[in-house]
Amino acid sequence: MSIINILLSIAALAVIVICASYALPASKTVSRRAVIKANAADIYQLIASTEGFQRFNPYCDTDPSLKISAFGPDTGVGAGFSFEGKEGKGTQTVIAVKPNRQVQMEIDLGPMGKPVQTFRLKEQPDSTEVIWSTRSDFGMNPIGRVFGLFLDKMLGKTYERGLKNLAQAVATA
């Protein structure tokens, strides 16, 4: 087999892999839920606040040198922080709120995209169900679409740990 045939085979394989990636979903949502023994208002105050978010931020557990710099108002739309640590850097900003029911945040990861993270609160008689989800849109990016296959495995345990941290934080508030 000549070098030209080998190069043509590699090129054909690359084209097939790239084309196949477009058959994968253009977006992915990762979601975890927990029932926390607290009222929705107390949980909402932590989630919608930059300082409050840091009290349960699961990335602080795994990266004690994580750098956090707050910006904007203390709470509500526009509240946010920049972060830089071993798992990356970017910003997280509250973009929409429904008091005591929902908080949405945009996470700007630069060239890696801008996933939207949502916390939904469903108050129950003696507790609140908290649903933490993140939607990532990959558009026509074939690498992003392949990355989406592994997103649940990458984020799921982190969100589970974060929800446990949230339950502890609201219990000590």
DRENLOTOR-419340 format. One record per atom (N, C-alpha, C): y, z, x; atom name; residue in one letter; residue number from 0. Coordinates in nm, 3 decimals. Atoms other than C-alpha are relative to their C-alpha. Example, Ala and Ser with C-alpha at 12.3 -4.5 7.8 and 13.67 -1.06 7.14 Angstrom:
<atoms>
- -0.119; 0.000; 0.089; N; A; 0;
- -0.450; 0.780; 1.230; CA; A; 0;
- 0.120; 0.000; 0.090; C; A; 0;
- -0.119; -0.006; -0.082; N; S; 1;
- -0.106; 0.714; 1.367; CA; S; 1;
- 0.109; 0.073; -0.077; C; S; 1;
</atoms>
This chain:
<atoms>
- -0.118; 0.000; 0.085; N; M; 0;
- 0.000; 0.000; 0.000; CA; M; 0;
- 0.124; 0.000; 0.090; C; M; 0;
- -0.119; 0.012; -0.083; N; S; 1;
- 0.333; -0.104; 0.145; CA; S; 1;
- 0.105; 0.103; -0.040; C; S; 1;
- -0.109; -0.094; 0.024; N; I; 2;
- 0.642; 0.113; 0.169; CA; I; 2;
- 0.080; -0.040; -0.124; C; I; 2;
- -0.074; 0.049; 0.117; N; I; 3;
- 0.809; -0.105; -0.096; CA; I; 3;
- -0.073; 0.039; -0.129; C; I; 3;
- 0.078; -0.039; 0.118; N; N; 4;
- 0.526; -0.042; -0.343; CA; N; 4;
- 0.008; 0.150; -0.026; C; N; 4;
- -0.012; -0.146; 0.014; N; I; 5;
- 0.546; 0.332; -0.277; CA; I; 5;
- 0.137; 0.036; -0.058; C; I; 5;
- -0.134; -0.027; 0.051; N; L; 6;
- 0.922; 0.334; -0.333; CA; L; 6;
- 0.016; -0.045; -0.145; C; L; 6;
- -0.005; 0.048; 0.139; N; L; 7;
- 0.885; 0.128; -0.651; CA; L; 7;
- -0.076; 0.095; -0.092; C; L; 7;
- 0.078; -0.095; 0.080; N; S; 8;
- 0.619; 0.370; -0.779; CA; S; 8;
- 0.078; 0.129; -0.023; C; S; 8;
- -0.082; -0.121; 0.011; N; I; 9;
- 0.844; 0.670; -0.710; CA; I; 9;
- 0.116; -0.023; -0.096; C; I; 9;
- -0.112; 0.033; 0.090; N; A; 10;
- 1.137; 0.499; -0.883; CA; A; 10;
- -0.046; -0.010; -0.144; C; A; 10;
- 0.053; 0.014; 0.135; N; A; 11;
- 0.924; 0.412; -1.186; CA; A; 11;
- -0.034; 0.137; -0.059; C; A; 11;
- 0.033; -0.136; 0.045; N; L; 12;
- 0.797; 0.770; -1.209; CA; L; 12;
- 0.127; 0.077; -0.035; C; L; 12;
- -0.127; -0.068; 0.027; N; A; 13;
- 1.155; 0.902; -1.190; CA; A; 13;
- 0.060; -0.048; -0.133; C; A; 13;
- -0.052; 0.056; 0.125; N; V; 14;
- 1.263; 0.670; -1.473; CA; V; 14;
- -0.079; 0.054; -0.119; C; V; 14;
- 0.085; -0.052; 0.109; N; I; 15;
- 0.969; 0.783; -1.688; CA; I; 15;
- 0.033; 0.146; -0.027; C; I; 15;
- -0.031; -0.142; 0.018; N; V; 16;
- 1.047; 1.152; -1.628; CA; V; 16;
- 0.137; 0.017; -0.066; C; V; 16;
- -0.134; -0.010; 0.059; N; I; 17;
- 1.417; 1.105; -1.709; CA; I; 17;
- -0.003; -0.044; -0.147; C; I; 17;
- 0.008; 0.048; 0.139; N; C; 18;
- 1.342; 0.904; -2.024; CA; C; 18;
- -0.075; 0.100; -0.087; C; C; 18;
- 0.078; -0.098; 0.077; N; A; 19;
- 1.082; 1.160; -2.137; CA; A; 19;
- 0.083; 0.125; -0.031; C; A; 19;
- -0.082; -0.120; 0.025; N; S; 20;
- 1.338; 1.442; -2.104; CA; S; 20;
- 0.089; -0.017; -0.122; C; S; 20;
- -0.084; 0.023; 0.118; N; Y; 21;
- 1.546; 1.278; -2.378; CA; Y; 21;
- -0.077; 0.020; -0.130; C; Y; 21;
- 0.079; -0.033; 0.118; N; A; 22;
- 1.259; 1.343; -2.618; CA; A; 22;
- 0.001; 0.151; -0.028; C; A; 22;
- -0.010; -0.145; 0.017; N; L; 23;
- 1.318; 1.717; -2.566; CA; L; 23;
- 0.124; 0.035; -0.083; C; L; 23;
- -0.115; -0.039; 0.084; N; P; 24;
- 1.559; 1.909; -2.795; CA; P; 24;
- 0.131; 0.005; 0.081; C; P; 24;
- -0.132; 0.000; -0.063; N; A; 25;
- 1.932; 1.879; -2.718; CA; A; 25;
- 0.064; 0.138; -0.002; C; A; 25;
- -0.053; -0.136; 0.003; N; S; 26;
- 1.986; 2.251; -2.790; CA; S; 26;
- -0.115; 0.098; -0.011; C; S; 26;
- 0.100; -0.106; 0.007; N; K; 27;
- 1.801; 2.580; -2.778; CA; K; 27;
- 0.070; 0.128; -0.040; C; K; 27;
- -0.051; -0.131; 0.037; N; T; 28;
- 1.859; 2.915; -2.945; CA; T; 28;
- -0.104; 0.105; 0.037; C; T; 28;
- 0.084; -0.114; -0.036; N; V; 29;
- 1.718; 3.236; -2.802; CA; V; 29;
- 0.050; 0.117; -0.083; C; V; 29;
- -0.040; -0.108; 0.090; N; S; 30;
- 1.717; 3.533; -3.038; CA; S; 30;
- -0.095; 0.118; 0.012; C; S; 30;
- 0.077; -0.123; 0.006; N; R; 31;
- 1.603; 3.894; -3.036; CA; R; 31;
- 0.066; 0.092; -0.101; C; R; 31;
- -0.054; -0.092; 0.100; N; R; 32;
- 1.644; 4.167; -3.297; CA; R; 32;
- -0.054; 0.140; 0.022; C; R; 32;
- 0.041; -0.140; -0.007; N; A; 33;
- 1.628; 4.543; -3.315; CA; A; 33;
- 0.066; 0.073; -0.116; C; A; 33;
- -0.059; -0.087; 0.101; N; V; 34;
- 1.688; 4.808; -3.579; CA; V; 34;
- 0.047; 0.125; 0.073; C; V; 34;
- -0.062; -0.112; -0.073; N; I; 35;
- 1.926; 5.074; -3.446; CA; I; 35;
- 0.048; 0.103; -0.100; C; I; 35;
- -0.040; -0.109; 0.089; N; K; 36;
- 1.980; 5.411; -3.610; CA; K; 36;
- 0.147; 0.034; 0.024; C; K; 36;
- -0.146; -0.020; -0.006; N; A; 37;
- 2.359; 5.385; -3.640; CA; A; 37;
- 0.061; -0.089; -0.105; C; A; 37;
- -0.065; 0.087; 0.098; N; N; 38;
- 2.609; 5.237; -3.879; CA; N; 38;
- 0.059; -0.122; 0.070; C; N; 38;
- -0.047; 0.128; -0.055; N; A; 39;
- 2.734; 4.883; -3.831; CA; A; 39;
- 0.137; 0.014; 0.066; C; A; 39;
- -0.135; -0.015; -0.057; N; A; 40;
- 3.094; 4.995; -3.763; CA; A; 40;
- -0.005; 0.053; 0.143; C; A; 40;
- 0.010; -0.055; -0.136; N; D; 41;
- 2.993; 5.200; -3.458; CA; D; 41;
- -0.056; -0.102; 0.098; C; D; 41;
- 0.058; 0.103; -0.086; N; I; 42;
- 2.779; 4.918; -3.318; CA; I; 42;
- 0.102; -0.111; 0.024; C; I; 42;
- -0.103; 0.105; -0.010; N; Y; 43;
- 3.051; 4.661; -3.388; CA; Y; 43;
- 0.106; 0.037; 0.104; C; Y; 43;
- -0.104; -0.042; -0.094; N; Q; 44;
- 3.306; 4.865; -3.190; CA; Q; 44;
- -0.044; -0.020; 0.144; C; Q; 44;
- 0.049; 0.022; -0.136; N; L; 45;
- 3.088; 4.848; -2.880; CA; L; 45;
- -0.008; -0.149; 0.034; C; L; 45;
- 0.022; 0.141; -0.028; N; I; 46;
- 3.005; 4.479; -2.910; CA; I; 46;
- 0.131; -0.077; 0.013; C; I; 46;
- -0.126; 0.076; 0.003; N; A; 47;
- 3.359; 4.356; -2.986; CA; A; 47;
- 0.098; 0.042; 0.110; C; A; 47;
- -0.088; -0.054; -0.104; N; S; 48;
- 3.510; 4.554; -2.695; CA; S; 48;
- -0.056; -0.034; 0.139; C; S; 48;
- 0.044; 0.028; -0.137; N; T; 49;
- 3.497; 4.449; -2.330; CA; T; 49;
- -0.058; 0.125; 0.065; C; T; 49;
- 0.049; -0.126; -0.059; N; E; 50;
- 3.459; 4.811; -2.219; CA; E; 50;
- -0.129; 0.043; -0.068; C; E; 50;
- 0.121; -0.037; 0.074; N; G; 51;
- 3.204; 4.879; -2.492; CA; G; 51;
- -0.119; -0.087; 0.039; C; G; 51;
- 0.110; 0.090; -0.038; N; F; 52;
- 2.998; 4.573; -2.397; CA; F; 52;
- -0.062; 0.042; 0.132; C; F; 52;
- 0.051; -0.040; -0.132; N; Q; 53;
- 2.967; 4.700; -2.041; CA; Q; 53;
- -0.090; 0.123; -0.009; C; Q; 53;
- 0.084; -0.118; 0.018; N; R; 54;
- 2.805; 5.019; -2.176; CA; R; 54;
- -0.145; -0.036; -0.032; C; R; 54;
- 0.139; 0.041; 0.027; N; F; 55;
- 2.498; 4.817; -2.279; CA; F; 55;
- -0.038; -0.132; 0.068; C; F; 55;
- 0.023; 0.129; -0.067; N; N; 56;
- 2.527; 4.499; -2.067; CA; N; 56;
- -0.128; 0.006; 0.084; C; N; 56;
- 0.127; -0.009; -0.072; N; P; 57;
- 2.168; 4.439; -1.948; CA; P; 57;
- 0.007; -0.053; 0.143; C; P; 57;
- -0.011; 0.052; -0.137; N; Y; 58;
- 2.285; 4.251; -1.638; CA; Y; 58;
- 0.049; 0.107; 0.097; C; Y; 58;
- -0.042; -0.111; -0.087; N; C; 59;
- 2.443; 4.571; -1.505; CA; C; 59;
- -0.121; 0.079; 0.048; C; C; 59;
- 0.122; -0.071; -0.039; N; D; 60;
- 2.091; 4.723; -1.497; CA; D; 60;
- -0.066; -0.063; 0.122; C; D; 60;
- 0.074; 0.070; -0.106; N; T; 61;
- 1.951; 4.459; -1.264; CA; T; 61;
- 0.088; -0.038; 0.119; C; T; 61;
- -0.092; 0.036; -0.108; N; D; 62;
- 2.261; 4.401; -1.051; CA; D; 62;
- 0.111; 0.104; 0.010; C; D; 62;
- -0.099; -0.106; -0.010; N; P; 63;
- 2.445; 4.722; -0.960; CA; P; 63;
- 0.130; -0.044; 0.068; C; P; 63;
- -0.121; 0.048; -0.065; N; S; 64;
- 2.693; 4.518; -0.755; CA; S; 64;
- 0.071; -0.108; -0.083; C; S; 64;
- -0.061; 0.097; 0.089; N; L; 65;
- 2.784; 4.296; -1.052; CA; L; 65;
- 0.149; 0.031; -0.014; C; L; 65;
- -0.145; -0.018; 0.008; N; K; 66;
- 3.162; 4.245; -1.047; CA; K; 66;
- 0.047; -0.043; -0.137; C; K; 66;
- -0.052; 0.026; 0.135; N; I; 67;
- 3.331; 4.266; -1.388; CA; I; 67;
- 0.151; 0.019; 0.005; C; I; 67;
- -0.146; -0.011; 0.009; N; S; 68;
- 3.703; 4.199; -1.444; CA; S; 68;
- 0.043; -0.036; -0.142; C; S; 68;
- -0.042; 0.020; 0.139; N; A; 69;
- 3.842; 4.242; -1.795; CA; A; 69;
- 0.127; -0.084; -0.008; C; A; 69;
- -0.125; 0.072; 0.029; N; F; 70;
- 4.109; 4.015; -1.944; CA; F; 70;
- 0.021; -0.001; -0.151; C; F; 70;
- -0.032; 0.008; 0.142; N; G; 71;
- 4.282; 3.973; -2.278; CA; G; 71;
- 0.013; 0.137; -0.064; C; G; 71;
- -0.010; -0.129; 0.069; N; P; 72;
- 4.304; 4.242; -2.544; CA; P; 72;
- -0.125; 0.085; 0.024; C; P; 72;
- 0.114; -0.090; -0.020; N; D; 73;
- 4.073; 4.544; -2.531; CA; D; 73;
- -0.118; -0.034; -0.090; C; D; 73;
- 0.105; 0.027; 0.098; N; T; 74;
- 3.880; 4.433; -2.839; CA; T; 74;
- 0.039; -0.117; -0.089; C; T; 74;
- -0.025; 0.109; 0.094; N; G; 75;
- 3.845; 4.145; -3.084; CA; G; 75;
- 0.016; -0.134; 0.069; C; G; 75;
- -0.015; 0.137; -0.050; N; V; 76;
- 3.924; 3.775; -3.044; CA; V; 76;
- 0.090; -0.001; 0.124; C; V; 76;
- -0.074; 0.010; -0.126; N; G; 77;
- 4.040; 3.698; -2.690; CA; G; 77;
- -0.043; 0.104; 0.103; C; G; 77;
- 0.050; -0.100; -0.095; N; A; 78;
- 3.880; 4.009; -2.535; CA; A; 78;
- -0.109; -0.065; 0.083; C; A; 78;
- 0.103; 0.060; -0.083; N; G; 79;
- 3.668; 3.911; -2.241; CA; G; 79;
- -0.003; 0.055; 0.139; C; G; 79;
- 0.012; -0.042; -0.139; N; F; 80;
- 3.565; 3.950; -1.884; CA; F; 80;
- -0.058; -0.113; 0.083; C; F; 80;
- 0.064; 0.091; -0.094; N; S; 81;
- 3.478; 3.748; -1.581; CA; S; 81;
- -0.108; 0.081; 0.070; C; S; 81;
- 0.110; -0.068; -0.068; N; F; 82;
- 3.157; 3.828; -1.398; CA; F; 82;
- -0.044; -0.084; 0.119; C; F; 82;
- 0.054; 0.066; -0.118; N; E; 83;
- 3.010; 3.748; -1.061; CA; E; 83;
- -0.106; 0.091; 0.058; C; E; 83;
- 0.110; -0.079; -0.051; N; G; 84;
- 2.673; 3.865; -0.939; CA; G; 84;
- -0.114; -0.088; 0.046; C; G; 84;
- 0.114; 0.073; -0.056; N; K; 85;
- 2.332; 3.768; -0.815; CA; K; 85;
- -0.056; -0.105; -0.096; C; K; 85;
- 0.052; 0.098; 0.096; N; E; 86;
- 2.253; 3.576; -1.138; CA; E; 86;
- 0.104; -0.105; -0.040; C; E; 86;
- -0.100; 0.102; 0.027; N; G; 87;
- 2.572; 3.372; -1.140; CA; G; 87;
- 0.138; 0.056; -0.024; C; G; 87;
- -0.137; -0.041; 0.029; N; K; 88;
- 2.938; 3.378; -1.228; CA; K; 88;
- 0.053; -0.081; -0.117; C; K; 88;
- -0.059; 0.067; 0.114; N; G; 89;
- 3.152; 3.288; -1.524; CA; G; 89;
- 0.089; 0.095; -0.077; C; G; 89;
- -0.079; -0.086; 0.088; N; T; 90;
- 3.342; 3.437; -1.815; CA; T; 90;
- -0.071; 0.013; -0.133; C; T; 90;
- 0.049; -0.022; 0.136; N; Q; 91;
- 3.252; 3.580; -2.153; CA; Q; 91;
- 0.121; 0.043; -0.084; C; Q; 91;
- -0.119; -0.024; 0.082; N; T; 92;
- 3.518; 3.574; -2.428; CA; T; 92;
- -0.038; 0.006; -0.147; C; T; 92;
- 0.021; -0.010; 0.144; N; V; 93;
- 3.510; 3.690; -2.789; CA; V; 93;
- 0.081; -0.112; -0.065; C; V; 93;
- -0.068; 0.114; 0.062; N; I; 94;
- 3.591; 3.380; -2.998; CA; I; 94;
- 0.011; 0.013; -0.152; C; I; 94;
- -0.007; -0.019; 0.145; N; A; 95;
- 3.529; 3.502; -3.355; CA; A; 95;
- -0.062; 0.134; -0.036; C; A; 95;
- 0.054; -0.127; 0.048; N; V; 96;
- 3.471; 3.827; -3.539; CA; V; 96;
- 0.002; 0.004; -0.153; C; V; 96;
- 0.003; -0.041; 0.140; N; K; 97;
- 3.373; 3.941; -3.885; CA; K; 97;
- -0.024; 0.149; 0.008; C; K; 97;
- 0.013; -0.144; -0.025; N; P; 98;
- 3.441; 4.315; -3.867; CA; P; 98;
- -0.125; 0.061; -0.064; C; P; 98;
- 0.121; -0.074; 0.036; N; N; 99;
- 3.124; 4.523; -3.884; CA; N; 99;
- -0.117; -0.090; -0.042; C; N; 99;
- 0.107; 0.091; 0.038; N; R; 100;
- 2.913; 4.209; -3.944; CA; R; 100;
- -0.040; -0.098; 0.110; C; R; 100;
- 0.034; 0.104; -0.098; N; Q; 101;
- 2.937; 3.959; -3.656; CA; Q; 101;
- 0.106; -0.009; 0.109; C; Q; 101;
- -0.087; 0.027; -0.114; N; V; 102;
- 3.082; 3.895; -3.311; CA; V; 102;
- -0.057; -0.123; 0.072; C; V; 102;
- 0.041; 0.119; -0.075; N; Q; 103;
- 3.071; 3.553; -3.139; CA; Q; 103;
- 0.076; -0.005; 0.130; C; Q; 103;
- -0.059; 0.008; -0.133; N; M; 104;
- 3.135; 3.501; -2.770; CA; M; 104;
- -0.038; -0.132; 0.065; C; M; 104;
- 0.031; 0.118; -0.081; N; E; 105;
- 3.161; 3.193; -2.553; CA; E; 105;
- -0.021; 0.047; 0.142; C; E; 105;
- 0.030; -0.030; -0.140; N; I; 106;
- 3.002; 3.224; -2.212; CA; I; 106;
- 0.025; -0.128; 0.078; C; I; 106;
- -0.034; 0.118; -0.080; N; D; 107;
- 3.161; 2.979; -1.968; CA; D; 107;
- -0.070; 0.012; 0.135; C; D; 107;
- 0.077; -0.001; -0.124; N; L; 108;
- 2.914; 2.908; -1.689; CA; L; 108;
- 0.035; -0.118; 0.089; C; L; 108;
- -0.044; 0.114; -0.080; N; G; 109;
- 3.112; 2.620; -1.540; CA; G; 109;
- -0.087; -0.121; -0.025; C; G; 109;
- 0.080; 0.122; 0.018; N; P; 110;
- 2.894; 2.315; -1.477; CA; P; 110;
- -0.131; 0.023; -0.075; C; P; 110;
- 0.124; -0.029; 0.071; N; M; 111;
- 2.597; 2.493; -1.638; CA; M; 111;
- 0.020; 0.005; -0.152; C; M; 111;
- -0.023; 0.006; 0.144; N; G; 112;
- 2.764; 2.481; -1.981; CA; G; 112;
- 0.073; 0.120; -0.056; C; G; 112;
- -0.071; -0.105; 0.072; N; K; 113;
- 2.922; 2.703; -2.242; CA; K; 113;
- -0.082; 0.044; -0.122; C; K; 113;
- 0.077; -0.048; 0.114; N; P; 114;
- 2.657; 2.871; -2.455; CA; P; 114;
- 0.083; 0.096; -0.085; C; P; 114;
- -0.068; -0.092; 0.092; N; V; 115;
- 2.771; 3.068; -2.761; CA; V; 115;
- -0.099; 0.110; -0.037; C; V; 115;
- 0.081; -0.118; 0.025; N; Q; 116;
- 2.635; 3.419; -2.801; CA; Q; 116;
- 0.049; 0.064; -0.130; C; Q; 116;
- -0.037; -0.060; 0.128; N; T; 117;
- 2.629; 3.582; -3.146; CA; T; 117;
- -0.077; 0.129; -0.022; C; T; 117;
- 0.061; -0.125; 0.044; N; F; 118;
- 2.563; 3.938; -3.256; CA; F; 118;
- 0.022; 0.009; -0.150; C; F; 118;
- -0.010; -0.017; 0.145; N; R; 119;
- 2.486; 3.971; -3.628; CA; R; 119;
- -0.047; 0.140; -0.035; C; R; 119;
- 0.031; -0.137; 0.040; N; L; 120;
- 2.484; 4.315; -3.787; CA; L; 120;
- -0.032; 0.001; -0.150; C; L; 120;
- 0.040; -0.011; 0.140; N; K; 121;
- 2.296; 4.379; -4.112; CA; K; 121;
- -0.027; 0.147; -0.029; C; K; 121;
- 0.012; -0.143; 0.026; N; E; 122;
- 2.354; 4.733; -4.233; CA; E; 122;
- -0.111; 0.027; -0.101; C; E; 122;
- 0.107; -0.047; 0.087; N; Q; 123;
- 2.059; 4.910; -4.392; CA; Q; 123;
- 0.034; 0.145; -0.037; C; Q; 123;
- -0.037; -0.135; 0.045; N; P; 124;
- 2.054; 5.252; -4.565; CA; P; 124;
- 0.025; 0.103; 0.111; C; P; 124;
- -0.019; -0.101; -0.105; N; D; 125;
- 2.013; 5.460; -4.246; CA; D; 125;
- 0.002; -0.061; 0.140; C; D; 125;
- 0.003; 0.068; -0.129; N; S; 126;
- 2.033; 5.200; -3.969; CA; S; 126;
- 0.068; -0.137; -0.014; C; S; 126;
- -0.056; 0.135; 0.001; N; T; 127;
- 2.158; 4.854; -3.873; CA; T; 127;
- -0.094; -0.092; 0.078; C; T; 127;
- 0.076; 0.101; -0.072; N; E; 128;
- 1.957; 4.547; -3.783; CA; E; 128;
- 0.101; -0.081; 0.083; C; E; 128;
- -0.086; 0.075; -0.091; N; V; 129;
- 2.116; 4.379; -3.480; CA; V; 129;
- -0.079; -0.122; 0.047; C; V; 129;
- 0.063; 0.124; -0.046; N; I; 130;
- 2.032; 4.016; -3.406; CA; I; 130;
- 0.091; -0.058; 0.109; C; I; 130;
- -0.074; 0.052; -0.116; N; W; 131;
- 2.143; 3.895; -3.062; CA; W; 131;
- -0.057; -0.138; 0.029; C; W; 131;
- 0.048; 0.136; -0.026; N; S; 132;
- 2.121; 3.519; -3.018; CA; S; 132;
- 0.100; -0.077; 0.085; C; S; 132;
- -0.083; 0.089; -0.080; N; T; 133;
- 2.252; 3.255; -2.784; CA; T; 133;
- -0.046; -0.143; -0.024; C; T; 133;
- 0.029; 0.142; 0.021; N; R; 134;
- 2.274; 2.884; -2.858; CA; R; 134;
- 0.059; -0.078; 0.118; C; R; 134;
- -0.041; 0.085; -0.112; N; S; 135;
- 2.287; 2.645; -2.565; CA; S; 135;
- -0.015; -0.145; -0.043; C; S; 135;
- 0.003; 0.142; 0.030; N; D; 136;
- 2.375; 2.280; -2.623; CA; D; 136;
- -0.004; -0.077; 0.132; C; D; 136;
- 0.019; 0.074; -0.124; N; F; 137;
- 2.255; 2.040; -2.354; CA; F; 137;
- 0.051; -0.143; -0.008; C; F; 137;
- -0.047; 0.137; 0.016; N; G; 138;
- 2.383; 1.713; -2.499; CA; G; 138;
- -0.097; -0.099; 0.059; C; G; 138;
- 0.083; 0.104; -0.060; N; M; 139;
- 2.254; 1.419; -2.301; CA; M; 139;
- -0.046; 0.035; 0.142; C; M; 139;
- 0.038; -0.043; -0.134; N; N; 140;
- 2.188; 1.622; -1.984; CA; N; 140;
- -0.152; 0.019; 0.008; C; N; 140;
- 0.147; -0.012; -0.005; N; P; 141;
- 1.819; 1.566; -1.899; CA; P; 141;
- -0.046; 0.128; 0.070; C; P; 141;
- 0.037; -0.123; -0.070; N; I; 142;
- 1.808; 1.864; -1.660; CA; I; 142;
- 0.016; 0.118; -0.094; C; I; 142;
- -0.021; -0.106; 0.097; N; G; 143;
- 1.954; 2.091; -1.930; CA; G; 143;
- -0.111; 0.004; -0.103; C; G; 143;
- 0.107; 0.007; 0.101; N; R; 144;
- 1.694; 1.972; -2.180; CA; R; 144;
- -0.131; 0.058; 0.055; C; R; 144;
- 0.120; -0.057; -0.062; N; V; 145;
- 1.412; 2.058; -1.939; CA; V; 145;
- 0.019; 0.150; 0.017; C; V; 145;
- -0.034; -0.141; -0.018; N; F; 146;
- 1.583; 2.391; -1.860; CA; F; 146;
- -0.021; 0.076; -0.132; C; F; 146;
- 0.014; -0.062; 0.131; N; G; 147;
- 1.580; 2.464; -2.235; CA; G; 147;
- -0.143; 0.044; -0.032; C; G; 147;
- 0.139; -0.038; 0.022; N; L; 148;
- 1.200; 2.480; -2.228; CA; L; 148;
- -0.029; 0.141; 0.049; C; L; 148;
- 0.026; -0.129; -0.063; N; F; 149;
- 1.221; 2.798; -2.018; CA; F; 149;
- 0.101; 0.108; -0.039; C; F; 149;
- -0.112; -0.091; 0.032; N; L; 150;
- 1.530; 2.961; -2.172; CA; L; 150;
- -0.046; 0.127; -0.072; C; L; 150;
- 0.044; -0.118; 0.072; N; D; 151;
- 1.348; 3.195; -2.411; CA; D; 151;
- -0.066; 0.100; 0.095; C; D; 151;
- 0.069; -0.087; -0.097; N; K; 152;
- 1.132; 3.332; -2.131; CA; K; 152;
- 0.101; 0.064; 0.096; C; K; 152;
- -0.100; -0.051; -0.095; N; M; 153;
- 1.438; 3.373; -1.906; CA; M; 153;
- 0.090; 0.106; -0.064; C; M; 153;
- -0.098; -0.090; 0.064; N; L; 154;
- 1.667; 3.547; -2.159; CA; L; 154;
- -0.062; 0.106; -0.090; C; L; 154;
- 0.059; -0.089; 0.099; N; G; 155;
- 1.428; 3.716; -2.401; CA; G; 155;
- -0.010; 0.145; 0.044; C; G; 155;
- 0.016; -0.138; -0.047; N; K; 156;
- 1.343; 4.024; -2.196; CA; K; 156;
- 0.135; 0.065; 0.031; C; K; 156;
- -0.134; -0.052; -0.027; N; T; 157;
- 1.706; 4.061; -2.091; CA; T; 157;
- 0.065; 0.048; -0.130; C; T; 157;
- -0.057; -0.039; 0.129; N; Y; 158;
- 1.816; 4.070; -2.457; CA; Y; 158;
- -0.071; 0.122; -0.057; C; Y; 158;
- 0.074; -0.117; 0.047; N; E; 159;
- 1.540; 4.316; -2.544; CA; E; 159;
- 0.049; 0.126; 0.070; C; E; 159;
- -0.052; -0.114; -0.077; N; R; 160;
- 1.661; 4.546; -2.266; CA; R; 160;
- 0.142; 0.034; -0.045; C; R; 160;
- -0.136; -0.022; 0.046; N; G; 161;
- 2.021; 4.499; -2.381; CA; G; 161;
- 0.006; 0.069; -0.135; C; G; 161;
- 0.003; -0.066; 0.131; N; L; 162;
- 1.933; 4.598; -2.738; CA; L; 162;
- -0.042; 0.146; 0.013; C; L; 162;
- 0.037; -0.141; -0.026; N; K; 163;
- 1.762; 4.914; -2.608; CA; K; 163;
- 0.120; 0.075; 0.057; C; K; 163;
- -0.121; -0.062; -0.056; N; N; 164;
- 2.074; 4.986; -2.402; CA; N; 164;
- 0.104; 0.025; -0.108; C; N; 164;
- -0.096; -0.014; 0.109; N; L; 165;
- 2.288; 4.929; -2.712; CA; L; 165;
- -0.035; 0.120; -0.087; C; L; 165;
- 0.044; -0.115; 0.080; N; A; 166;
- 2.082; 5.182; -2.911; CA; A; 166;
- 0.034; 0.131; 0.071; C; A; 166;
- -0.033; -0.121; -0.077; N; Q; 167;
- 2.127; 5.438; -2.631; CA; Q; 167;
- 0.151; 0.022; 0.006; C; Q; 167;
- -0.146; -0.012; -0.011; N; A; 168;
- 2.500; 5.365; -2.596; CA; A; 168;
- 0.062; 0.049; -0.130; C; A; 168;
- -0.058; -0.040; 0.128; N; V; 169;
- 2.573; 5.404; -2.967; CA; V; 169;
- -0.043; 0.143; -0.034; C; V; 169;
- 0.046; -0.136; 0.025; N; A; 170;
- 2.367; 5.726; -2.978; CA; A; 170;
- 0.082; 0.102; 0.077; C; A; 170;
- -0.078; -0.094; -0.082; N; T; 171;
- 2.582; 5.880; -2.704; CA; T; 171;
- 0.150; -0.013; -0.022; C; T; 171;
- -0.145; 0.023; 0.024; N; A; 172;
- 2.916; 5.751; -2.837; CA; A; 172;
- 0.060; 0.111; -0.085; C; A; 172;
</atoms>
